[in-house]
Amino acid sequence: MSKIITLDKLKINEIAKVISIDSKCELKRRLEDLGIIKGSTIKCEFTSPFKDPTAYLIKGCTIAIRNDTSKYIKVKKI
């Protein structure tokens, strides 16, 4: 059984389901508008040369998210 981790811990080419976004995240509404909602599938595609930000594939779009934001997104690997 997979444990719940934060999105910043997801490695390249790993796929996960979004469990929740911590309410402390200032960008929660913006992330939800981008499709990062409970039950969504998200894939880590690649990282920038300095490992921040990281690009994720969600609902057919690639979105770059900084690590200080992705640590508020809880996911479960699938």
Protein Blocks (a to p, Z undefined) as FASTA:
>chain_A
ZZdddfklpcghiacddfbdcfklmklmmmmmnopaghiacddfbdcfkopacdddeehi
acdddfklmmmpccddZZ
